Amino acid sequence: MEIVVARENMLRAYKQVKANKGAAGVDNMRVEELMPYLRKHWAGIKEELLSGQYRPQAIRVVEIPKPTGGMRQLGIPTVVDRLIQQAVHQVLSPYFEENFSESSYGFRIRRSAHQAVIKAREHASNERRYVVDMDLEKFFDRVNHDVLMSRVARRVSDKRVLLLIRRYLQAGMMMGGVTSQRTQGTPQGSPLSPLLSNILLDDLDKELERRGHKFCRYADDCNIYVRSPRAGERVLKSITKFLAKSLRCIKWQQWKRPPKRMKELMKPGIARHRAWKSANNGHGAWYNAGASHMNEAMPKRLFDSMGPVSLLDELRRFQLSS
């Protein structure tokens, strides 16, 4: 945490927040008002950060239209919290960057959407003219905070930093004057969100690499390039299965204790004795995610309705090569 609150790092974070501008959060403080506020209050804020006592304010929620229809929720933290998140991001990013996939391009140092397009054209020119399109936005909405924090803790040992990040994940969401608590999902729109998203999806990137797939991922958009519709169907089926199992794994971890697991397993109609036995089987989350009781609790039709993966036809290749 000492590195996060160091003068040089905070000045760099301030310049970035000032350059980004952005709307005010729930406290209505504008970016232009940040420096005068910090001159008066920074000593106290710094002490709270170093002692692990700092608590973020609620996040203001706004809705913006998506190009494909519907609305996307964005969270706007206060400018003070944007400053602190930016400072944390600057310190943590190098620790994770070195291990991220070469096929990941979104919100990374010295990487861009233009590079992703070039790589996509390269895949298409190698006879991989069909695309399996993955929309992972809903994946972010459902991620368990314990799961995400376990990924962060692989490289971050400072408990104060881990606690601060968890508090940002759990910060209330204010919409229409009403604040609601968040127990899952990663907020989109804050300085830390892109890094947390890449940390979360790194396991998926590694799984795609392990299977030998050619792909490009930019934030929550991921395209896998294949040579034929049949190959696309196979990939679609296997990746949908992997994502479904991952979400079941997250849900199992979220339930945490056997009584809660038993209660949730009984909701879709699993018999009490079987639910009790499954909840107390002593196996890990990944094993249970593939077991019959979780397949019944979270059936295939649930993921079909979410539509995280789809196969696009050859028309997509013209967008890549034009």
N, C-alpha and C positions, 0 to 999 in steps of 0.2 A: 504493500500500500504506500510505503514511503516513496517509491518510484513514481506511482500514480500522481501523488500530490506535490511532487517536486516542481519548483518554480518554472523550469524550462519546459517541462511537459505540460503544465497548466497553461502557460502562455501560448504554446503551440495549439492546444485544444481551444483556447479562446479565439484565436485567429480563425480556426476552422469553423467554429460555431457562428462567428460574426460573418464569415464569407457565405455560409449556407443560408443566412437570414432565417426565414421561416416564421410561422405564426406563433402567437403567444400561447402558453399553456393555461392550466386552470387558474393560475394566479394573475393572469393578464399582464405579466411582465414582458416587455418587448426586448429584443436583442440589444437595442440602443441603451437600455436601462441596466444592462447586466454589469458593466464595469463599475459604475457608481455604487451598485449594490454590493459588489464583491469587495470594494475598498472598505466598506463598513462592516461586512459580515463574514469575510473569508476566513478570518482567524478561527471563528467558532465552527464554521463548516469543516475546516481542515481538522480540527480537534475531534469532531464527531466521526469523521472518516477514519482517522488513525485509531480511534478507540473502538470502532465497530458499532457506533451508536447512530450513525446517520440513517435517516429514513426518507426515501423519496416521496414526493407528492404524487397525487393521483394523475393519471394521464387523460388528457382531453381527447375524446373520440370524434372524428369527423368521417363522413362517408363520401367517397368519390366514385364516379361511374367508371366501370371497367370497359375497355374497348370491345370486349366480347359480349357485353350486356351484364346487367346486375350491378351491384355496388360492392366496393372494397372498403373495409374499415381501416383507417390509419390512426395511430396513436400519436398525439403530440405532447411530449413531456414538457415541463417547464424549462426555461432557458438554463436555469441552474443545473437541473438534472441532465440536460443535453450536454452541458459543459463537462460534468463529471463522467457521463457515459463516454464522451469523446476521449477524455483522458485515459479511461480504462481501456478503451479500444486501442489506442495508440501503443499502450504497453503490452497488451496481450497478443495483438495481431501477429507480431513476428514469431512468437512461440508456436503458433498454429500453422502459419503460412508454409513453413518448410515441409510439412507433411501432407498438405492438401493435394488433391489429384491434379494432374496436368490437364485434365479435361474439364476442370471447373474454372469458370471465367468471371463470374459475377462478384463485384465488390471486393476485388483483390488487388494487391499492390502490383503495378505494372501489368495488369491484365484488363481486357476491355471486350465489349460486345463485338467490335470490329474483328478482333482476333478470333472470336468464336465463329463468326461468319466465314472467315478464311478457312478455318479448320473444317467447318461443315461442308464447304465447297470441295475441300480435299477429299473428304469421305465420299461425297457424291460422285466425284470424278473417278473413284476407285470402284465403280459399279455398285456402290451402296446407295441405290436410288429410292429406297423406301425408308420411311421414318416412323419409328414408334415414339409417339409424343406423350410425355408424362407431365401432368399438371399436379404439382406437389403443394399447392396453396393450402388445401384442406389438411395435409399432413402437418403443417405448422400449427393449425388451429387445434389439433388434438394431442400434441406432444405433451407428455408428462414432465413436469418440472424436475422431478428427481432424476429422470432419465437424461435430460439435457444437462443438468448439473454434474451428473456422473461423467459425462463426456468432457466438460470443462475441467473437472478436477483431475483428469488424466495428466494435465500439464500445468495446472495452477495449484499451488500448495498453500498460499496465503488465505487463511480462513476468513479474514476480514473482506478480502476481495470476493471470495465465493459467496459470503453472506450478502454483500452488497448487490451482486448480480442476481441472486435469488430474490431479494427485495424488489429489484426492478421488474423481474418477471411477475411478481405477485402484486405489484402496485395496482390500486383500484383504477377502474376505467370509468370516466365521467362522461355521460351523454345526456343532454337535456336536463342538466342540473342534478342528475341522479348518479351516484357512484356505486358500481358493482364490483365485487371482488373477483379476481381471476385465479382459477386453480389449475389451468392447463393452457397450453398454447404460448407462442412467442409473439409479442406485440410488433406489428410492422410499422415502421416510421421513425424509430429512434436510432441514434448512432450505433448502438450495440447490436441491433437486430440483424444486420447483414452478416456480421461475424458469427453470431450465435446460430444463424441459419446454416452457414457453411460448416460449422462444427457439427451440427445435428445431421446434415446430409453427407458428411464425409464417409460414414459407414456405408451408405448407399453407393457412393462413388467407388469405394474400395470393392464392394460386391460386384459392381458392373465390370471393373477392371479384372477381378478374379475370374469372371466368366469370359473374359476376352472380348467384350463388346467395344465397339467404336461409338463414342458418344460425346456430346457437348452439353454441359449444364451451365446455365446462367441463372443464379438465384433459384427460384422455384420452377423454372422451365428447363426440362431435360429432354433431349432428343437422342434416340439410339438409332444408328444407321445400319440397315441390313440390305441384303442383295435380292430378296424376293418376298412376295406377300406371305408365302408359307413360313419363311424364316421370321418375318415380322409377327405372324400369329404365335409362333413358338415363344418368341421373346416376350410378347405381350402377356401371354399366359403365365410364363415363369416369373416375370417381374411383378405382375399383379399379385401373384401368390406370395412373393417375397414381401411386398408392401403390406398385404393383408396380415401376414404373420407378424410383421414388425409392429403394426398397430395393435394386434392382439397381445403382443408382448408388452407394449406400453401400458395397455389397459390392465393386464395382470399385475404389473408392477405398481400401478396406480392404486389398485385395490388393497395392496400391502398385506393386510392381516387375514388369516383364515376365516373369521366370522364374516368379514366384509365380502370376501371371495365367495363364500357359500351363499350369502344373500343374493349377490349379483348373478350367480349361476342358476339360482332357482327362478329368477324373473322370467326367463324364456321357457320355463316348464321342465327343467331338469329336476328329477326326483330328489327329495331331501337327502336321502342316504348317499346317493351318488354324488351330489353337490358337496356334502361334507367330506367324503372320501377324496374327491378331486382337490378340494381346497386345502387338504392336509397331506397331499401326496409327497411333500418334501423335495420335489423336483424344482429346477430353476425356471425362470420366466420364459426362456426360449423353448424349452421342452413343452411347457404348458400351452404356449402360443400355437403349437402344432397339434395339440391333443384334441380329441373329439369333443370334450366339454367346452372348449373355447370356440371350436368351429360351430357348435350349436348356439353358444352365447352371442357370437358375432358372425352370423352366417354370410355366405358368399354374396347373397343379394344385397347386403348392406354395402359392400364395396363396389358392386356393380352400379348402385345408385350414386355413389360418390364419383365414379368415373375417373380415377386418377390416371389411367393409362388408356390410350387409344391408338389405333393404327391409321396413319395417314397414307393416302394413295400417291401415285407418281406426280400428281399436280404439285406437290410440295417441292419437288426437285427443281421446278422452274423458278421458284422463289430463291433457291440457293444458287442457281447458275446464272440468273439474269443480272 
